[in-house]
Amino acid sequence: MASDPRAFRTLDDMPAVAGKRVLVREDLNVPMQNGVVSDSTRLLATVATIAALADRGAVVLVVAHFGRPKAGPDPALSLRPLAPALSDVLGRPVRFIPACIGAEAEAAVAALQPGEIAVLENTRFHAGEEANDPAFTAALARLGDFFVNDSFSTAHRAHASTEGLAHVLPAFAGLAMQAELDALEKALGKPEHPVAAVVGGAKVSTKLDVLTHLVTRVDHLMIGGAMANTFLAAKGVSVGKSLCEHELAETALGILAAAEAAGCTVHLPYEVVVAREFAAHAPSRSCNVFEVAADEMILDLGEAAVEALADALKTCRTLVWNGPLGAFEIAPFDAGTVALARIAAALTQSGGLLSVAGGGDTVAALNHAGVAGQFSYVSTAGGAFLEWMEGKALPGVEALRETGA
């Protein structure tokens, strides 16, 4: 992989920060309902770094974006409600500063005492954030003495607060960022072989780069979800009314050929669960993939197919998982994903498997299976995790590496 977590400076490498101002990039882009945070997972991930810096006597300035403001400040997308929410998970006071650059922000920051924590206003209220504008970056940098990036989930974006600051202030990886990079390095950077990758989801087109990259890195590629239908159809299997990208048949065959050349075994389902309608508890049956009727759609893996994947997984030492194996949102088409997730969790807990999973649907599926806490590492990052699986360099990570080298 492009990223080596050992090349970054971490909080352990920071000089004394008592009385110093530390800009900490966090991901506060959390779901809200009626002005209240409805899922605090991302807030909980910030606690270790923010608390560690505050305990060292730093003035902690939390930098983040929220939503996608169209043009300038939008009261509906202010970070103001996030200050009390962050205070709740930290168990200590958190102030809110209604600006992130300029005289108002500078005056408010100057009034903060060592150990105090404040959330700056939404960086995306300024066009210079997404443009990675040097003038905006410089204005942000005037507020701090150090920069800590603790937000892997935004590291695939070369924005001022994710990449620009690392070039103008001494930069370090936060504890959440460090944990993520360590886990990813163990999973695909320098993994223990054999390595398995589970890749699911609806479309091959959204994960072409992932699949192309993985066949050169893993020993077993297990393809599920609707994207498996595209591969089956490319091999001449009739998939009925199943979701399928028939126009990508040649691309799918190319990936299979590349896998064979690389010595990677691709696992496609040979037993599937089919139904005539996609609805909760719709009448369904298991069948061989060559027995799918013209008016049926493939919605999950059959038990025998899951058992075959489990047998292969039991021979592996490392697992990377992105995407569900079936339409897991609706019973009974969640059975395949749940069964394999529980097997992977059991192998992890027994010490035989290092398991790393990521992506929104994946996290939801593992939570649904009740095993998210039993994997070695579960990443809440979406786009960044996907780009990492594609083998791409992430600007926010590379900037830290350059600084820390």
N, C-alpha and C positions, 0 to 999 in steps of 0.2 A: 504494500500500500504506500501511498505518498506520505502518510503521516507516521512519525515515530514519536510516541508520547514522551520518551525519555529526552527528546531534544528540546522540550519546553521547560521554562522556569515555572515553578509552582509557588504556592504560598510559603513553602519551606525555604525558598530561595530569596524571599523578600527581606530587605533590610528592616530596621526598626520603623514601625509605622505610627507610633504613638504621636498624636497631634497632626499627623499627615492626612491629606484628603485622598481617598481612594475611590475612583470611579469603577463601579462593578456592573458589568453588563449581565443582566439576568433576563430570563424569558418570563415575562408577566402577562403574556398573551393568553389569558385564561378565559374559559366560558363564563359569561355573566347572565343572570336572570333577574330582572327587576332591580338592577344595581347591586346584586349580591353575587359573590363568586359561587358557582355551582359545582366546581371541581377544583380542589386546591392542590392537585398533584404537583403542578409546576411550581407553586409557591413553596411547597415542602422541600423541593429540590434546592431552593436557594438558601435554606437555613444554615447549613454547615459553613459555607463561605462567609456569609454576612456576619454570623455570630462570631466566627473566628477572628475576623478583622476588627469588629467592634470590641471584642475582649482584649485585643492588643492595643486598644486606645486610638484606633483610626477613626476619622470622620468618614463614615460609609455613605457614599452617594450612589444610589441604585439607578442605573440607566436602562431604559427599556422602551419598546414601542407597544402600541395596542391598536389592533385593527388596521384598517386601511383608509385613513383620512383622505378625502378627495382633493381638497385644496386648503391648506392651512389648518388652524385650530378648529376642532369640533368638540363642543362640550360633551357630547355623547360618547366620545372616545378618550376622555381625559383619564389619566392614571390616578386621579384623586381618590376614587373608591378603593384602589389597591393598597393605599397606605395602611388603613385600618385592617384590611385583610392580611397584609404581610405582618402587621403587628401581632395579630392573633396567632399566627403560626410560629413567630419568633419568640413570643412571650416577653416582648420588650417594646417600648414606644418607637413609633416610626413617624417621622414628620413628612409633610408633603410640600414640595416647592413648586409653585405654579408656573415654572419656566424651566428650560434646560440649558439655555444660553443667555447671555446678556447681563446688563447691570442688575436686574432684579434677582436673577439666579445667583450672581456673584455675591451680592449683599446677603442673601439668605444663607448661602454656604459659609460665608465668613462668620456668621453668628452662631454656627454650630460648635458644640464642645466635643472634645475627644470622647470616642465611644458612642456618639450619637449617630443615628441612622436617618436618612431622608430619601424619599423617592422623588426623582426629578420628573417633570412633565414629559409626556409622549414625544419622543424624538421625531416621530413622523409628522408632527405639526410643522416641520420645516422641510422644504424640498431638498435641502442640502444633505439630509440623512441618507436617503436612498441613492442620491447622486454621488455619495461619498465625496462631497465637496470639501476641498482643503480648508476653505474659510470657515465652514461650519464645524469641521473637525477641530480646528484651532480654537474656536470659541468654546467648544465642549472641553477641550484639554485645559483651558484656563481655570477650570473649576477644580482640577485634580493634580496630585503629585505622582500618582501611580494609576495604572489601568489593570484591572483584573477581568478577564473574559470567562464567565461561568456559564455561558449559554451555547452549548453545542448545537441546539436546535435552530439557531439563527446563523451558524457558522458558514453555511453555504452561500450567504449573501455578502457581497463586498460593499457594505454600507459604512457610514462614518463611525457608528458606535460598535460595529462588529469587527471592522478591519482597519479603518483609518486611524483610530486612537492608538492601536498597537505600534504605529510607526512614529508617533510623536511623544509618547510617554513610556517609561519603563513598564513592560507588559508581562503579565503572569497568567497562568491558567488557574482558574478557581478549582475548588474541590470537586464539584459536580462535573466540570469539564475534564478534569484529570481522570476521574473514575470512568467516564465515558471513553476517553481515548485509550486508557489501559485495557478496557474490556474489548474494544474494537480491534486493538492490536493483537490481542490474544486470539480473537476469533478469525481474522483473515490476514492480519499483517504477518505474524509468525506463529501460525496455529500448530497445534499438535494434530497430526494426521492419524487416521482418516478424518476428513472434514465433510460434513453434510450441510446442504443448504435447502431449506424449504422455501419455495417461492410460490405464492398464491395470489389471488386477486382476479379482477374481471378481465383485464386486457393485456395481451402480450405487448401491444404498442407502447404502453406506459412503462414497461420494464424490459425493453429490448436491450438497453445498455447493461442493465443488471445481469440478465441472463448471459449475454455475450461475455461479460467479464468473469462471471462465476464459473463458467465451464473450464476456464484456465486456472482456477484457484481451488476448486473443491473436488472431492472424489465421488460424491453422490449429489446429484441435483434432483430434488423431488418437486415436481411441478403439479400444482393443484389449482382449484378454483376454475373459473370459466376459461382462464388462459390455457389450461390443459386441453380444452376442447379444440383450440386452434391447432395444437400439435397433433392431436388425434386425427382431425380432419385432414391435415397435411399428409398424414400417413395412410389416407384412404378409408378411414373409419367414418361411417355415417353417424352424425351427432344429432340428427333430428332437428328440433326447434331450439336447441341449446344456443346460448350466447356464444358466438364464434366469429373470429375475424378471418374469414375465408381468404380475403385478399392478401393475408400475410403468410400464406402456405409456403411460399419459397423461402421466406425469411425464417420460418420455423424449421424447415428442413436444413437450412444453412447452420442454424444453431446446433441442431442434432449432429450434423457432420463435424462441426468444430469440437463438440464434446467428445465424439468418438476419437478424433485426432489427438485430443488432449488426455485421453484415458479417463474421462469422466463418465460415470454411469448415470444416464438420465432415467428417472423413474416416472412413468406416466401411468395413470390408473387403468387397470384392466377390468376392474369391477366397479360399477358406479350405481348411485341411487338416482332414479329417474321419476319424474312426475309429469302430468299433463298440464298442471298449472303451478305457478309460483305463489303459493299461499300457505299460511300456517296450517300444519297438519293435513295438508292436501294428500290424497291417496298416492302412495309411492311404492316402488318396488326396487329391489337390487337385481342387477343383471350384468352379464358380460358386456363390454363396450361394443361388441359386434351385434348385440341384440337390442340396441336402442331403436324404438319405433319412430316413424316419421313425425308423429304428433307428440313425442315426448321430449323433455329437456333434462340434461344432466345437471343435478343440483348438489351432489356430494359424492364422496368416495364410499365405496362399499366396505364392509368389515374385512373382507379378505385382502383388499387393496391396502387398507390401513395396517393390517398385520404384516404385510410384505414390507411396507415402509419401516415398521417397528423393528423387524428383523435386521434390516440394513442399518438402522440407527444404532442398534445394540453393538454393532461392530465399530462404531465411530467414537472419536474422542472429542470432537468439536462440532457444534451445530450453530448455524446462523438461520434465523427464521424471519421472513417478511411476507405477510399476507395469509389469509385463511384458505383452507383447502376446499371449502364449499360455501354455500349461502348460509353462513353460520348465524345470521341474525334471526332466522326463522326455523323453529323446530319442525320436523326432525332433521333438517339439513345441516345441523350443527354437529352431528354425531362424529363425523370423521375428524374434524378439527379438534374437537374436545378430546377424543380418544388419543390422537397422536400427541397432543399437547401434554396430556397427563403421563404418557409414557416417557416423553422427553424430560418432564419434571422429575419423574421417579429416577431416571438414569442420572440426572444432575444431582439429586439429593443423595444418591448412593456413592457419589464421587467419581463416577466413570465418565461423565460428560460435562464439558464446558458449553453452556448454552447462552447465546445472545440473541435477543429478539428486538425488533423495533418497527415503528410505523403505527399510525393511528388505529387502523383496522386490526392489526396484530395485537396491540395492547388490549383492545376491547375483547378480542377473541380469547386471549389468555386469561383476562379477568373473568370472562364468562365461564371458562373452564375451571376457574378457581385456582390457577397455578402460577399466576404472574409473579408471586413472591417466591416461587420455587425454582425459577430460572436463575442462572448465574448473574445475568444482567438484562434488564428490560429498558430500552431507550424510548423516551416519549417523543423524540425527534421524528419528524416526518420527512420533509424534503432533504434535510441534511443526512439522515440515515440512508435514504435511498441513493443519494449521490456518493456517499461513502461506499455503498455496495457496488456502485458502478465503477469504483476505482478512481474517482475524480478527486482532485485536490480541493479542499474547502478553504476559501479565502480567509475566513476568520481564524482557522487553525493554522494555516501557513504563515500568517502574519505573526502569530505567537512563536512559531518555530524559528522564523528569521530573527526575531528579537532575542529568543532564548539561546540561539546557537552560539 
